[in-house]
Amino acid sequence: MKKQQKAIILWNNNLQAAYYHIGLKCDNEFAGAKPGQFVMLGTSKQNSPLLRRPFSIYEINNDDGKTSLEILYRVVGSGTRQLAGLQPGDSLSLLGPLGKGFSFAPDLKDIFLVAGGIGIAPLHFLAKFLKKNEINLNKSILFLGGRSSRDLINYDVFRTLGMGLKISTDDGTRGTKGLVSELLEQRLKINTPQIIYSCGPEPMLAAVAKIAGQYKVNCQISLETLMACGMGACLGCAFKTGNNNSSYPHICIDGPVFNTKDINLDFL
């Protein structure tokens, strides 16, 4: 059930470079949020930016009946610059949880997660959720890519969940030099998982989707885009699937998670 409320900032920490980790006190309805869902945050009391902005849910905590929401974000514009300047005790306009998240079978035994930069956020929520639901992740792997080591954040937690880790950077400052999709394909030549989950820049998602299709692996991707409302009213995030000339799903309400076999990869 989506809910609009005023959320109080618990912390707002700079992780490295332009990346931040914020915690928000929120109503208990958020305890039922699912991995892959997102929230809309209003970051300003002024007229700019006028609209809320979408952020993937990084983690939900529900301790002693008190719920808190965690988000990872990167400073890229005026809205996120204002967000980075807020302090504990300040409040935000919060709408969510929104959208459709990842789906999974109860008998999962091995999965591949493929993340690019800030795309690690919903995959972190997914991995923690699967572990909580007694899915053994010891045969699963996180493939993480970034432009440089400065774009790789909060990945050690996946090791604590029992997952393997493969890292690449465009400039070779950490892990293998090259694209994370190349690491994925190298591994798929050795073994294929039951499913691939991915989030990151569109070129990366397009590459992951294509590779998954070539190796006949089920694949779900979380699309990132600007949204004006987050509820399907503004039509700003509608796109043509390619499977039906009259089908224009909205990323905000029909996604942000889609099975790659259901969408037109030329859109990415």
N, C-alpha and C positions, 0 to 999 in steps of 0.2 A: 504494500500500500504506500503510494507516494505521499509525502507530507512536506509542507512548507513550514519553516520555523526559523527562529533566531538561534544560532549556534554560538556557543562561547569558545574562544580559542584557549586550549590548554597549554600548547607549546607551538612554536614555529621556528624550527631549527634549520640553519644552513648546513647541508651535508658536505658539499664541495662544489666549487665553481658556481654555476647558476641553479643548482638543485637544492630543493628544500623539502622538509618533512613537517607537516602540520597535523596537530591533533585537535579535534573538536568535540566538545560535549554536546550530545544530541539526545533526542527523545528515544524511548525504548523501542519504538516501531522500527528503527534502523537495525535492530538486532537481527531481523529477518532478511537482511540484504544478501544477495547471492553474488558469487564471483563473476565479474564481467559487467555488473551493473555500475552506474555512475551517478553523480550528483551534480547539480547546478549551484554554483556559488556566486552570490552578489558581493563583489569585493569593494564597493565604494558607496558612500553616501552622497557622492557628487553625481554629476551627469555624465561623467566619462570614467570608465566605460559604463554605458547605460544599462546594458543587459548582463545577465548572469553568464558565467562560463562553465563548460563541462569539465569534470575531473573524474577519472577512474577511482574507484574505491580501492585503497591499498590494504586496509584491514579494518575489521569491526571487533571491538572489545565489549564484552558484557559481563562486568564484574560486580558482584553484590547488587545486581539489579540496576546498575548504572551503565549506560551505553556511551561509548565514544567511537568516533570515526577518524580514521587516519588516511591522509592523502599525500602522495608524492607529487611534486610539481617542479617545472623548470621555468625560470623567469625568461619570457620571450617578448612581452609587450606591456602596455600600461596597466592592464588588469593584474597580471602576475607580479609586476613591480609593486603595485599597491598592496597585494597580498603578502609579499615578502616583508613589507614594512610594518605589518600588524603585530601586536604584542599579546601575550597571555592576558586574558580578561576582556580583550576586544571582542566584538560580536560580528557575525556574518549572516547574511540571508542564505539559507540552505533549503534546497528543494531536492527530494529524492526519497528512497532510491528509485532510479529510473532505468528503463530499458530492459532488454532480455540478456541474460548472462550466458555463461558456458553451460553445456550439458555434458553429462558423463554417465556411463554405465556403472552399476555397483560392483562389477567384477573386473574393474581396471587393474592391470598388473604392471604395465609399463607405458609411459607417455613421454613425449618430447615436448618441452616448452621452448619456444623461440621468441626472444625479446630483443628489441632494439631500443637502447636508451631508456627513456621514461616509460616505455612500453612494458617494463618489468612490473609496474604497479599492479594491474589486474591479475597477472600471472602469479604474483606473490600471494594475493588473496586466494586464488584458486588452489595453489599448492598447500597452503595452511588449511583450507577448507577440506581438501581431500584427505589430508593427514588426520584431521579431526574426525572424519567419517571412516577412519580405519582402512584407508587405501594405502597399501604398502608402496612407498616411492623409491625403494632401494634399486629398482631396475630402470628408474626414470632419469632423464637428463635435462638440464637447463642449458640451452645454447644462447649466449648473451653477446650482443655486438654493440659497438659504439664507434664514434669517429676517433676517439682517443680514450685513454684511461680515465680522463676527467668525466666521461659520459657513462661510466660503469658504477652503479650505486647499489648498495644493500643486497648484494648477491650471496654473501656468506650464509644467510639464513637458509638458503636452499640446501646447503651442505648439511646443516643441522637437521633437516628433514629427511636426510638420507639420500638425496639426489646427487647424481654426478654433475659436473660442471665443465662446459667447453666455452672458452672466451675468444673473441676475435676483435681487433680494432683496425680501422682503416689505415692508421699510421704505424701500427705495430708496437705501440707503447705498452700494451699488455696483451698476453695471449698470442694467438696466431695473427699475422698480418693478412688482412683481407676481409671478405664479407662473411657475416654469420650464416648466410644461406649456403655458402660454400662448405662450411663446417657441417651443416646439416646434411647436405648431400653426401659428403664423405662418409658420415656415419650410417646413412641409409643404405649404402652399399654393403655394410656389414650386417646390420639388422634393422628391421622395421618395427616401429611401435604400434600399439593399437590405435593411437590417435595423436595428432599434433595440435597443440594450442599455440597461438601466436598473437603478439601485439607489438606494434612499432610503426615506423614510417611506411608510407604506402609502397615505395619501390621494394622494400624488404618483404612486405606482405605479399606483393605480387610474385616475387621470386619464390617465397615459401609455398604459396598456393600452387604454382606451376610444378615445383619439385614434388610436392605431395601428390599431385595428379599423376606425374610420371611414375612414381613408385606405388601408386594405388593405395595411399594411406589416407584415412579419414582426417579432415583438417578443419578446424574452427579458428577464425581470425576475429579479433576485436578491432573495429575501425575507429580511427580517431579523426574528428573533424570539428570545425566551429559550429556551434548551434545557437540559435536565438532563443528558443523556448524549451527544448528538451522533451516536449510532449506531443509533437506531430502537428501542431497548429500552424506554424509559420511556413512549412514546406521547404525550409532552407537546406535540409539535409537529405532530401529525396534524391534517389538515383535510379537509373534504368538498369535492371538486372541483366537484360539481354535474353532471358529465357521466355519472356512474354512481353510483347510490344506494349501491353497496357499495364504492366506491372512496374510501379515506381515505389519501392519500399522506402521507409524513412529509417535512417541510421538510429535515430533516437528511440523509436518505439518498436521497430521490427528488429533492431540490433541493440547495442552496437556489435554483438557477436553474431556472425553468420557462418554457416557451413560453406566452404569454398565451392562446392558443387552447385550451390544454389544462386551464385552471383556471376555476373560478367566480369572476368578478370581484367578486361580492357578499361573498366572503370577505375582500377587502382593505378 
